[in-house]
Amino acid sequence: MNRLPKLFVLLLGSLVFLSEVSAMGPVEVGSILVASFIGILLFWFFIFFIVFAGAIFWVWMFIDCLTRENYREQNDKVVWVIVLLLASFLGAIIYYFFIKRKLGVKQVRKRDKKPKKRR
């Protein structure tokens, strides 16, 4: 019983909107259609950009995983390759924070601790 009033309000609101759009005339309705088309186009462009950037990020992490040599154990590389293949973008994010960022910071610290040669 509670759904019936909500449905009635929704139908009444859509009728009011349609009457307002028809009162605008053909020029205004055309501009609304063009604006909505541009909005939809921008939305899909944004979705495409996010998917493309995610794919590039995944490939970058996958190549890093295959070329990295300083894992703690020998089986870690195999485990991370499987994680990256099965979890794709989410696996790439996990790999970035657990391996690339953590081991990258350790490498920078080791490099900074080395004494510099004096001339």
C-alpha positions as CSV (number, residue, x, y, z in Angstrom):
1,M,0.0,0.0,0.0
2,N,2.9,2.4,0.7
3,R,4.2,2.1,-2.9
4,L,1.1,3.3,-4.6
5,P,1.3,6.9,-3.4
6,K,5.0,7.1,-4.4
7,L,4.1,5.7,-7.8
8,F,1.3,8.3,-8.1
9,V,3.7,11.2,-7.2
10,L,6.3,9.9,-9.6
11,L,3.7,9.8,-12.5
12,L,2.3,13.1,-11.6
13,G,5.8,14.7,-11.5
14,S,6.6,13.2,-14.9
15,L,3.4,14.6,-16.4
16,V,4.2,18.1,-15.0
17,F,7.7,17.9,-16.5
18,L,6.4,16.8,-19.9
19,S,3.8,19.7,-19.9
20,E,6.6,22.2,-19.1
21,V,8.9,20.8,-21.8
22,S,6.1,20.9,-24.4
23,A,5.3,24.5,-23.4
24,M,8.9,25.5,-24.1
25,G,8.7,25.0,-27.8
26,P,10.9,23.1,-30.3
27,V,14.0,25.3,-29.8
28,E,14.3,24.8,-26.1
29,V,13.5,21.1,-26.3
30,G,16.2,20.8,-29.0
31,S,18.8,22.5,-26.8
32,I,17.8,20.2,-23.9
33,L,18.4,17.2,-26.1
34,V,21.8,18.5,-27.3
35,A,22.9,19.3,-23.7
36,S,21.8,15.8,-22.6
37,F,23.7,14.3,-25.5
38,I,26.8,16.2,-24.6
39,G,26.5,15.1,-21.0
40,I,26.1,11.5,-22.0
41,L,29.1,11.8,-24.3
42,L,31.3,13.3,-21.5
43,F,30.1,10.6,-19.1
44,W,31.3,7.8,-21.5
45,F,34.5,9.6,-22.2
46,F,35.2,9.8,-18.5
47,I,34.4,6.1,-18.1
48,F,36.7,5.2,-21.0
49,F,39.5,7.4,-19.5
50,I,39.2,5.6,-16.2
51,V,39.3,2.1,-17.8
52,F,42.2,3.1,-20.0
53,A,44.2,4.5,-17.1
54,G,43.5,1.4,-15.1
55,A,44.7,-0.9,-17.8
56,I,47.9,1.1,-18.2
57,F,48.4,1.0,-14.4
58,W,47.8,-2.8,-14.4
59,V,50.4,-3.3,-17.2
60,W,52.9,-1.2,-15.4
61,M,52.5,-3.2,-12.2
62,F,52.6,-6.5,-14.1
63,I,55.9,-5.5,-15.8
64,D,57.3,-4.4,-12.5
65,C,56.3,-7.7,-10.9
66,L,58.0,-9.7,-13.7
67,T,61.2,-7.7,-13.7
68,R,61.7,-7.2,-10.0
69,E,64.3,-9.4,-8.3
70,N,64.3,-8.3,-4.7
71,Y,61.4,-10.3,-3.2
72,R,61.7,-11.7,0.3
73,E,61.1,-15.3,-0.8
74,Q,61.5,-17.1,-4.1
75,N,57.8,-17.9,-4.5
76,D,56.7,-14.4,-4.0
77,K,57.0,-13.5,-7.6
78,V,54.8,-16.4,-8.7
79,V,52.2,-15.5,-6.0
80,W,52.1,-11.8,-7.2
81,V,51.8,-12.8,-10.8
82,I,48.8,-15.0,-10.0
83,V,47.3,-12.2,-7.9
84,L,47.8,-9.7,-10.7
85,L,46.3,-12.0,-13.3
86,L,43.3,-13.0,-11.2
87,A,42.5,-9.7,-9.5
88,S,43.5,-7.3,-12.4
89,F,43.1,-3.7,-11.3
90,L,42.4,-4.4,-7.7
91,G,45.5,-6.7,-7.6
92,A,47.6,-3.9,-9.2
93,I,46.5,-1.5,-6.5
94,I,47.4,-4.1,-3.8
95,Y,50.7,-4.9,-5.4
96,Y,51.5,-1.1,-5.6
97,F,51.0,-0.5,-1.9
98,F,52.5,-3.8,-0.6
99,I,55.5,-4.3,-2.9
100,K,56.3,-1.4,-5.2
101,R,55.9,1.4,-2.7
102,K,57.3,-0.5,0.3
103,L,60.3,-2.0,-1.5
104,G,60.9,1.2,-3.4
105,V,61.2,3.2,-0.2
106,K,63.6,0.6,1.2
107,Q,65.8,0.9,-1.9
108,V,65.9,4.7,-1.6
109,R,66.8,4.5,2.1
110,K,69.7,2.0,1.3
111,R,71.0,4.3,-1.4
112,D,70.9,7.3,1.0
113,K,72.8,5.4,3.7
114,K,75.7,4.5,1.5
115,P,78.6,6.8,2.2
116,K,79.5,9.1,-0.6
117,K,83.1,8.9,-1.9
118,R,85.2,12.0,-1.3
119,R,87.4,13.3,-4.0
